[in-house]
Structures are given as structure tokens and as C-alpha cells.
């Protein structure tokens, strides 16, 4: 029977693979996707119009506006590149929350980040 520690290790391996997949080849620059991935975890701001969209996706994605998406599409030139940036931001936000949960489970923190 797997222990909680074993399950956490497996999930951590999956998180590493997910991070790598997000910055693998795509239509948008890998550095831009990597920055979007790390933005919610306190990474540096991105140039506009990217930062506004990335922050919104991370904080409250239901409030992303058509204007934010259109501005990023105009800057990147394709819907696929916009999707990659949104995906990177969402994955980064999810992984930050996952990392906080793991710290709580392991007893390293008593409150979510």
C-alpha cells in the first residue's frame, strides 16, 4: 500500500513533468511561457500586455476580458500562442497552490500560501 509520502513523490514528479511540458516547444517564446508559469509564485512581472492577462488568469480567471486576450493576440500574432500563455499561467497558479498544499500535508506550514 502506498504511503502519503509515496503519493506526494509521484505527484511531485508529475508536477516537474508538467512544468517541462509547458515550456517545451510552442508557437510562443519558451521564455515568455516560463515567465508566465512562475508569475503567480512571485516571479517578475512580464511586459504588457502579457502581464495583465497572466495576473488575471492566475488570480481570477473568470474575469479575463476580451480586450486582454485581444491585446495579447495582437502582440503574439496567433490564437495558439495566446492559448499557450494562458495555459502556462493557469498551470503555474495551480502548481503554486499544489506546492502550498504539499507543505501543509508535510507539516512544514500551517496555513496556505
NORGICOR-V61084 format. One record per residue. N is the residue number from 1. RES is the residue in one small letter. PHI is phi in whole degrees, -180 to 180 (999 if undefined). PSI is psi in radians with two decimals (NA if undefined). OMEGA is omega in radians with two decimals (none if undefined). Layout:
<<N	RES	PHI	PSI	OMEGA> <N	RES	PHI	PSI	OMEGA>>
//
This chain:
<<1	x	999	2.33	-3.11> <2	x	-73	2.49	3.08> <3	x	-92	2.94	3.09> <4	x	-59	-0.70	3.12> <5	x	-61	-0.72	3.10> <6	x	-63	-0.77	-3.14> <7	x	-64	-0.70	3.11> <8	x	-65	-0.71	3.12> <9	x	-61	-0.75	3.11> <10	x	-62	-0.76	3.12> <11	x	-65	-0.65	3.11> <12	x	-64	-0.69	3.08> <13	x	-62	-0.72	3.10> <14	x	-65	-0.66	3.12> <15	x	-64	-0.72	3.09> <16	x	-62	-0.77	3.13> <17	x	-64	-0.68	3.12> <18	x	-65	-0.77	3.09> <19	x	-59	-0.76	-3.14> <20	x	-64	-0.70	-3.14> <21	x	-65	-0.65	-3.13> <22	x	-64	-0.62	-3.10> <23	x	-99	0.09	3.05> <24	x	-65	-3.13	-3.05> <25	x	-57	2.55	3.14> <26	x	-166	-3.04	3.13> <27	x	-78	-0.52	3.11> <28	x	-93	2.83	-3.12> <29	x	-65	2.36	3.14> <30	x	-59	-0.65	3.14> <31	x	-64	-0.64	3.11> <32	x	-67	-0.76	3.11> <33	x	-66	-0.67	3.11> <34	x	-64	-0.71	3.11> <35	x	-66	-0.70	3.10> <36	x	-65	-0.67	3.12> <37	x	-61	-0.67	-3.07> <38	x	-94	-0.15	-3.05> <39	x	-59	-0.79	-3.09> <40	x	-68	-0.40	3.14> <41	x	-90	0.27	3.11> <42	x	97	0.19	3.10> <43	x	-66	2.86	-3.11> <44	x	-64	2.71	3.10> <45	x	-64	2.67	3.08> <46	x	-97	2.81	3.04> <47	x	-64	2.70	3.04> <48	x	-77	2.57	0.19> <49	x	-90	0.05	-3.04> <50	x	-64	-0.75	-3.01> <51	x	-62	-0.71	-3.13> <52	x	-61	-0.76	-3.14> <53	x	-69	-0.79	-3.11> <54	x	-62	-0.78	3.12> <55	x	-63	-0.70	-3.13> <56	x	-67	-0.74	3.10> <57	x	-61	-0.75	-3.11> <58	x	-67	-0.70	-3.01> <59	x	-89	-0.74	-3.00> <60	x	-161	1.30	-2.97> <61	x	-61	-0.44	-3.13> <62	x	-66	-0.29	-3.11> <63	x	-99	0.16	3.04> <64	x	-61	2.37	-3.10> <65	x	-102	2.76	3.04> <66	x	-59	-0.63	-3.12> <67	x	-65	-0.71	3.10> <68	x	-62	-0.80	-3.14> <69	x	-65	-0.75	-3.13> <70	x	-63	-0.69	3.14> <71	x	-64	-0.73	3.12> <72	x	-70	-0.65	3.10> <73	x	-63	-0.72	3.11> <74	x	-63	-0.64	-3.13> <75	x	-75	-0.65	-3.07> <76	x	-94	-0.46	3.05> <77	x	91	-0.03	3.11> <78	x	-155	2.67	3.08> <79	x	-66	-0.63	-3.14> <80	x	-63	-0.73	3.12> <81	x	-64	-0.67	3.08> <82	x	-63	-0.79	3.12> <83	x	-58	-0.75	3.14> <84	x	-60	-0.72	3.14> <85	x	-67	-0.76	3.10> <86	x	-63	-0.76	3.12> <87	x	-61	-0.80	3.13> <88	x	-60	-0.74	3.13> <89	x	-65	-0.79	-3.14> <90	x	-65	-0.74	3.11> <91	x	-64	-0.76	3.11> <92	x	-60	-0.76	3.12> <93	x	-65	-0.74	3.12> <94	x	-65	-0.73	3.14> <95	x	-69	-0.59	3.08> <96	x	-62	-0.76	3.11> <97	x	-66	-0.70	3.09> <98	x	-61	-0.81	3.14> <99	x	-59	-0.70	3.10> <100	x	-64	-0.72	3.12> <101	x	-64	-0.71	3.12> <102	x	-62	-0.73	3.11> <103	x	-61	-0.72	3.12> <104	x	-66	-0.80	-3.14> <105	x	-60	-0.69	-3.13> <106	x	-81	-0.06	3.11> <107	x	78	0.30	-3.13> <108	x	-87	-0.15	-3.08> <109	x	-155	2.54	-3.14> <110	x	-107	0.07	3.14> <111	x	-145	2.54	3.11> <112	x	-66	2.63	3.12> <113	x	-81	NA	none>>
//
